[in-house]
Amino acid sequence: MSDATVPWLDRLAHDLRGPLSPLQTASYLLQRDDLDPARRQELLLLLERQSRRMARMLDELEDWARAGQDRLLGAREPCEPVLLLDYALVGAGLAGTPVDDDGTIAVVDGDPRRLTQLLRTLLEFSIARGGPPALRLRSTAERVAIEVVLPGPAPNADALPALLEDRQTEPFDEGLGLRLLLARRIALAHGGDLVAAIAGDHLVLRCELPLAVGVEP
């Protein structure tokens, strides 16, 4: 084990204790016979919420391990990015959000589950920063680009490289701070990329993917 790995593991253990402590406390209190029904229901909801949070953390950690072993993607198939974006919007609770689409029926060769995961991560990051994003979908002869324009003021330009390259110390979703990094890994595994830029006063996350070769929409 390298010296550089130790601080990361220490931080990981700290983060995983976040949901574990309330889980232990709630489990202990629920054993009391004199617990009133309202308090019992409150503790049961806490158990469910923190269990889901820990499950998300473990999924995140497993995905990160898979990414490091080049095993992140599953079976690939022809996918339409506009449909994947619809699935991601529904999953993020943003169904009906308008998409500025150029009307081109683009098809990529990809893992639909992972690509939807990528897009949902960007949408949920936007929600955490203040609300739904503005969405644009554009195609060229070789690539399709999905732009997520986040609300609120853009960060300092000096902070952009770290956004998609470094683990977040204050995760936007109470997770391990790896989801944006995983989103970029998914794009790279498909031969594309995920980049951050500033347009006007807004932060823009742009995912580019190569179009499938020889596949009719």
N, C-alpha and C positions, 0 to 999 in steps of 0.2 A: 504494500500500500504506500503510495507516494505521500509526501508531506502535504501536497496541495489538496489531497483528497480529504484529509482529516477535518479541516474547518467546514467543508461542505457537509460531511456526515454529521458533524456536531450540530450544524444548523438544521439539518433534516430531522434529527432526533428532537430538537426543540420544537419544530413546527408540528410534528406528529403528536407531541404531548398536548398541543393546543386543544384538539377535540377529545383526547383521552381523559384529561382531568375532569371535565364536566360529566363525561360518561361514567366515570368511577363514582363521582359524588352522587349522581342521580340514582345509580344502581344501589348504592348504600341506603339512600333515603327511602327508596321504594320498598325496602324491607320492613319499614316501621309500620306497626299496626295502627297507630294513632294518626296516620296521615289523612288529612281531609281530602275529599274527592277532587276539589278544584286544584289543589297542589299536586295530587297524583297525576291528573291530566296534564298539568304544566310540565312535570318531569318526564312523562311519556313523550310529549312533543319534543322536549329537549333531547331525549335519547334518539329519536328518529332524525332530528336535524343534524346532530353531531355525528351520528353513524353515517349519514349520507355524505357529510363533509369528509370524514376519514376515508370512505370508499373512493371519493373523487381524488383524494390525495394519493391513494395507493394506485389508482388507475394512471394518474399522472406519472408516478414513479416508474410503473411498469412500461409505459410508453417511452419514457426517457431511456430506459434500459434497452428497449427494442431499437430505438433510434441509434444508440451507440453500437448495436450489433448489425445494423443495416437490415433489420427485420420489421420495420415499421409498417410497411405496406402489405396488404393482403391481395386477393385476386383483383386484377385490373379488368376493366371493361369500358366500352364507349360510354361516355357521360356527357350530358349537356350542362354546362356551368349554370345556365339560368335556372334549371330545375334543382340543381344542388343548392343554389342560393335560396330558392323557395323553401327547401327542406330545412336549411339552417335558420331561416327567419322564423319558421314555425317552432323549431326547437328552442329558439332564444326568446320566444314570446313576442315576436315582432311581425306576425303574419299580417299581410296587407301593406307593409311598408313599401312605398313606390321604388321602383328601380329604373334608372335612366338607361334604357337598353337601346343599342343601335339597331336592333332588329335582326342581326345576323344569327343564324342557327349554328352555333359553334359546337364542336364535339372534341373532347379530349379523351385520351386513353389513360384511365386512372382508377384508383381505388375509391369508389363513391363514398364509403363510410369515412375514410380519412379526409377526403376533400370536404365533406360536409362538416367534419370536426374542425378543420382549418377555418372555414367560413364562420361557423358558430362562435369560435374563439374570438374572432375579430368583432363580431356583433356584440358579444357579451362584454368585451373590453370597452366598446363604445358606450354601452349602457352604464357601465361602472363609472365612466368619465362624464356622464351627464345626460345621456339619452340616446335615442335612435340615431344612426348615422345617415348621411346622404349616400346613396349607392349608385355607382355607374358601372356599366358593362360594355366593353369595347373589344372588337376583334380586328385583326389584320389578317394577311394571307397565311401567317405562320403561328400567331399566338393570340390568346384571349387574355384580357386584363380585367380584373374585378377591383374597383377602387372603393374603399370604405373611407368616407370623409367624416371624421369624428367631430362632435359638437364641442363647443368651448374653445378657449384659446389654445394655440399650439404650444408645446414645450419649447424650451431653448434648443436651437439647432444642435448645440454640442451634445445634447442628451439623446439624439436620434440613434446613433450607432449602438448604444447600450440597450435600447429598447428591444431589439431583436437578436442581440448577441449575448446579453448577460441575464442571469436569473434575477427576477424582481425580488428585492428585499421586502417590499410591501405589496404582496400579490393583490391584484384587483378582485380576486374571487375567494379570498381566504384559503387559497391552495398553497402549493409549494413554489409558485413563481416561475414555473416552467412552461406554461401553456403557450405563450407567444413564441418561445423558442421552438416548441414542438410544432407550432403552426408553420414556422419557416422551414423546419426539417421536412415536413410533409410536402411543401412546395418544391424544395430542392430534390426530394426523392422522385418527384414527377418530372424532373428536368426543367423546372421553372424556378421562381424565386418569390420571396416576399420582402418588400422594401418599405421603409418609412420615409416620408418626405413632408415638407411644409408647403402648402399652397395657400397663398393669401394669409389668413389668420388661423388656418386649420391644419391639424395633423391628418395626413392621408396615409393609409396603409394600402399598398397596391400589390395584389397577387397576380403574377403572370404565369401562364401555363402554355406549353406547346400544344398546338392542335394535333389531333390524331391524323396519321397519314393513311390515306386510302380508305377512310371511313366516311360513308354518306350519312348525313343527319336524318 
